[in-house]
Structure formats: structure tokens, C-alpha cells
């Protein structure tokens, strides 16, 4: 087996590997998109008792969060 044959085989193997990975990613993206659409259509993703995320306008006060973080940083600096 010559060097050129080895390069040819390695090129084919590299292209085959890249195409397998690409096709897997395409299938994964399609399946995630379809799953999201099915969940939205069925209304499964909407829970009524879920808390609001931190930093959102509903239910949190940014000043109190800032004060709590500042107090924690000050306590850390006192100890170290």
C-alpha cells in the first residue's frame, strides 16, 4: 500500500466521519424542534405554579437582590 493510497483512504474516512456527524446533528435538530412543537401544542410545558426567574420584573426586587449580594461579598471580604 503506497502513501497515496493511504491518503486516499484517510480522506474517504474523514469525509465519511464528517457526514455521519453532520447527519446526526441534522436529525437531532429536527427531533428537538418537533418535540418542542408537540409540547407547545399539547400545553405540557406550561405549569401554573412555576416561580419567576431571578431578575425578571415580576416578583423580585432588584434592589433587595443587589443588597443581598453586596452583604455576602462584604462578609466574604471580612473573613479573608
Rosetta blueprint (number, residue, H / E / L):
1 X L
2 X L
3 X H
4 X H
5 X H
6 X H
7 X H
8 X H
9 X H
10 X H
11 X H
12 X H
13 X H
14 X H
15 X H
16 X H
17 X H
18 X H
19 X H
20 X H
21 X H
22 X H
23 X H
24 X H
25 X H
26 X H
27 X H
28 X H
29 X H
30 X H
31 X H
32 X H
33 X H
34 X H
35 X H
36 X H
37 X H
38 X H
39 X H
40 X H
41 X H
42 X H
43 X L
44 X L
45 X L
46 X L
47 X L
48 X L
49 X L
50 X L
51 X L
52 X L
53 X L
54 X L
55 X L
56 X L
57 X L
58 X L
59 X L
60 X L
61 X L
62 X H
63 X H
64 X H
65 X H
66 X H
67 X H
68 X H
69 X H
70 X H
71 X H
72 X H
73 X H
74 X H
75 X H
76 X H
77 X H
78 X H
79 X H
80 X L
